[in-house]
Amino acid sequence: MRQLLALLFFLLVCSSNPAAATTVRYLDLDSLVHTSALIFHGTVEEVAAKNLGSAERPRLVTDVTFTVHRVLKGANPGCEFHLRLVGGSADGHTLQIPGQPRFRKGGEVVLFLESTGVELVLNGMGQGRYRVGRDGEGRKLARRDLSGLSVVRRGRDSATIEAGALEDAVPLEDLFRRVHDLQAR
């Protein structure tokens, strides 16, 4: 175990541009489903950044309000769900966290949220958001964008760190079915 930790530390220190990415453990769909307290499909209704601090000591957050269409796991939050993210732009200040997804009004998403014991947060930062779009034939597809993340993949005897990327899209109904099947295990 100490060798693995030493290797991870060495790789983090030697990475070429540590400020451009946030390093997280890679979460496949199975891990996301099993570690999430709430999973839902919804649409972004409002995005509002604000400064909870002062002009001299800003504390920037972005509040995102979603209309909930379908709950896939967890207690139904009702018609709306509110998520607070660290960062944003307000009062002439900007804080961007690599790997923290940005939301746009009208965007359709599937969110995987974990409990901190106090609140629900995105599971694995950007790993916990699938954006929903349409293909050329009008079918709904879901896709994760892991840009801004360096993901640690643990193997049997070692670990590797790689840059996060745009993952392949899957039909939205297939994602729903896979989440359901993983919960049944």
C-alpha positions in Angstrom: 0.0 0.0 0.0 2.8 2.4 0.8 4.4 1.7 -2.6 1.1 2.6 -4.3 0.8 5.8 -2.4 4.4 6.7 -3.1 3.9 6.0 -6.8 0.8 8.2 -6.8 2.6 11.0 -5.1 5.5 10.8 -7.5 3.2 10.8 -10.5 1.3 13.8 -9.2 4.4 15.8 -8.5 5.9 15.0 -11.9 2.7 15.7 -13.9 3.5 18.3 -16.6 0.8 20.9 -15.8 -0.8 20.2 -12.4 -2.7 23.5 -12.4 -4.7 22.5 -15.5 -6.5 19.5 -14.0 -7.9 18.2 -10.8 -6.9 14.7 -10.0 -9.6 12.3 -8.9 -10.2 8.5 -8.7 -11.9 7.3 -11.9 -15.5 6.2 -11.4 -17.0 3.8 -13.8 -20.8 3.6 -14.1 -20.9 0.8 -11.5 -19.0 2.9 -9.0 -21.1 5.9 -9.7 -24.3 4.1 -9.1 -23.2 2.4 -5.9 -21.7 5.5 -4.3 -24.5 7.9 -5.3 -27.3 8.7 -2.9 -29.4 10.4 -5.6 -29.4 9.9 -9.3 -31.9 11.9 -11.5 -32.6 13.1 -15.0 -33.5 16.8 -15.2 -33.3 20.1 -17.0 -31.3 23.2 -15.8 -33.8 25.9 -14.9 -31.6 28.6 -13.4 -27.9 29.2 -12.9 -26.9 32.0 -10.5 -23.4 32.8 -9.3 -22.9 34.9 -6.2 -20.3 36.1 -3.8 -21.0 34.9 -0.2 -17.9 36.7 1.1 -16.7 40.3 0.7 -15.0 42.2 -2.0 -11.6 41.7 -0.3 -12.2 38.0 0.5 -14.6 36.6 -2.1 -16.3 33.3 -1.6 -17.8 32.4 -4.9 -20.5 29.8 -5.4 -22.9 29.0 -8.2 -26.4 27.8 -7.4 -28.1 25.6 -10.0 -31.8 24.8 -10.0 -33.0 21.7 -11.9 -36.5 20.5 -12.8 -36.5 16.8 -12.0 -38.0 14.6 -14.7 -37.1 11.1 -13.4 -35.5 9.8 -10.2 -33.3 6.7 -10.9 -32.0 6.2 -7.3 -32.7 7.8 -3.9 -35.4 9.8 -2.3 -37.5 11.8 -4.7 -36.5 15.5 -4.1 -39.8 16.7 -5.6 -40.2 18.8 -8.8 -37.0 20.8 -8.2 -33.5 20.2 -7.0 -31.0 22.8 -5.9 -27.3 22.2 -6.2 -24.5 24.5 -4.9 -21.1 24.4 -6.6 -17.9 26.1 -5.5 -16.8 28.7 -8.0 -18.3 31.0 -10.6 -18.2 34.7 -11.5 -19.7 37.5 -9.4 -18.8 41.0 -8.3 -15.8 41.2 -10.7 -14.2 38.0 -9.3 -14.0 34.6 -11.0 -13.1 31.2 -9.6 -12.9 28.2 -12.0 -12.1 24.8 -10.7 -10.7 22.4 -13.4 -13.0 19.4 -13.7 -16.0 21.2 -12.1 -18.8 21.1 -14.8 -20.6 24.3 -15.8 -24.3 24.3 -16.3 -26.4 26.3 -18.8 -30.1 27.1 -18.6 -32.1 24.6 -20.6 -29.4 22.0 -20.5 -30.6 18.4 -20.0 -28.6 16.2 -17.7 -28.4 13.0 -15.7 -26.8 13.7 -12.3 -25.1 11.3 -9.9 -24.9 12.9 -6.4 -23.2 11.7 -3.3 -23.9 12.7 0.3 -21.3 14.5 2.4 -23.5 14.0 5.4 -24.5 17.6 5.2 -25.5 18.1 1.5 -25.5 16.3 -1.8 -22.6 17.1 -4.2 -21.6 15.9 -7.7 -20.1 12.4 -7.4 -16.5 12.6 -8.7 -16.8 16.2 -9.8 -17.5 16.2 -13.6 -17.8 12.4 -13.5 -21.2 12.8 -11.9 -22.8 14.7 -14.8 -24.0 13.2 -18.1 -25.1 15.8 -20.6 -28.0 14.8 -22.8 -28.2 15.8 -26.5 -29.6 14.4 -29.7 -28.0 12.6 -32.6 -28.7 13.2 -36.2 -31.8 11.1 -36.1 -33.2 12.8 -33.0 -32.4 10.1 -30.5 -31.4 11.3 -27.0 -27.8 10.4 -26.1 -26.0 10.9 -22.8 -22.3 11.6 -22.5 -19.7 12.4 -19.8 -17.1 15.1 -20.4 -14.1 14.5 -18.1 -12.1 17.4 -19.4 -10.2 19.3 -16.7 -9.8 16.1 -14.7 -6.8 13.8 -14.4 -8.2 10.4 -13.5 -6.4 7.7 -11.5 -7.2 4.2 -12.6 -6.2 1.5 -10.2 -5.0 -1.8 -11.6 -4.2 -5.0 -9.8 -0.6 -3.9 -8.8 -0.3 -0.3 -9.9 -2.1 2.9 -10.7 -2.1 5.1 -13.8 -3.0 8.7 -14.2 -4.4 9.9 -17.5 -6.1 13.0 -18.7 -9.9 13.0 -18.7 -11.6 13.2 -22.0 -15.0 13.2 -23.7 -16.5 9.7 -23.3 -18.6 7.9 -25.9 -22.2 8.7 -26.0 -24.8 6.2 -25.0 -28.6 6.2 -25.8 -30.3 7.8 -22.8 -32.7 4.9 -22.3 -29.7 2.5 -22.3 -28.1 4.6 -19.5 -31.4 4.4 -17.5 -31.5 0.7 -18.0 -27.9 0.2 -17.0 -28.4 2.3 -13.8 -31.4 0.2 -12.9 -29.6 -3.1 -13.6 -26.6 -2.1 -11.5 -28.8 -1.2 -8.6 -30.4 -4.7 -8.8 -27.1 -6.4 -8.2 
